Amino acid sequence: MPVDPFAVLQALLRAEASRAQRSERRAPEPAGQAAEPAPAPAAEPPTYREDPAR
């Protein structure tokens, strides 16, 4: 009994799309938690000072 490779491919793609949709629905982001805040930037970058001995 021959198997159509394109039909197999289509079935695999449908199964993968269905699995991806189920995993997205199952794990929504918690509503009460905010994203972690970004770290505060450094006060000021160090400045270059000319050496007075030159």
C-alpha positions as CSV (number, residue, x, y, z in Angstrom):
1,M,0.0,0.0,0.0
2,P,1.8,3.2,-1.2
3,V,1.9,6.3,1.0
4,D,1.6,9.8,-0.4
5,P,4.7,11.7,1.0
6,F,2.9,15.0,0.5
7,A,-0.1,13.8,2.6
8,V,2.3,12.7,5.3
9,L,4.0,16.1,5.3
10,Q,0.6,17.9,5.5
11,A,-0.5,15.8,8.4
12,L,2.8,16.5,10.3
13,L,2.5,20.2,9.6
14,R,-1.1,20.2,10.9
15,A,-0.2,18.3,14.0
16,E,2.7,20.6,14.8
17,A,0.5,23.7,14.3
18,S,-2.1,22.2,16.6
19,R,0.5,21.4,19.2
20,A,1.9,24.9,19.1
21,Q,-1.5,26.5,19.5
22,R,-2.3,24.2,22.5
23,S,1.0,25.1,24.2
24,E,0.3,28.9,23.7
25,R,-3.1,28.6,25.2
26,R,-1.9,26.5,28.1
27,A,0.8,28.9,29.3
28,P,-0.4,32.5,29.2
29,E,1.7,35.1,31.0
30,P,0.6,35.7,34.6
31,A,-1.6,38.8,34.8
32,G,-0.3,40.0,38.1
33,Q,3.4,40.1,37.3
34,A,5.1,42.9,35.5
35,A,8.2,42.4,33.4
36,E,11.5,42.9,35.2
37,P,12.6,46.5,35.1
38,A,15.6,47.4,33.1
39,P,18.8,48.1,35.1
40,A,19.4,51.8,35.8
41,P,22.0,53.4,33.5
42,A,25.3,54.4,35.0
43,A,25.5,57.9,36.4
44,E,28.0,59.3,33.9
45,P,30.7,57.6,31.8
46,P,34.2,58.3,33.0
47,T,35.8,61.4,31.4
48,Y,39.3,61.5,30.0
49,R,41.6,63.8,31.9
50,E,44.8,65.2,30.3
51,D,47.9,64.3,32.3
52,P,49.3,67.6,33.6
53,A,52.9,66.2,33.5
54,R,53.0,66.1,29.7
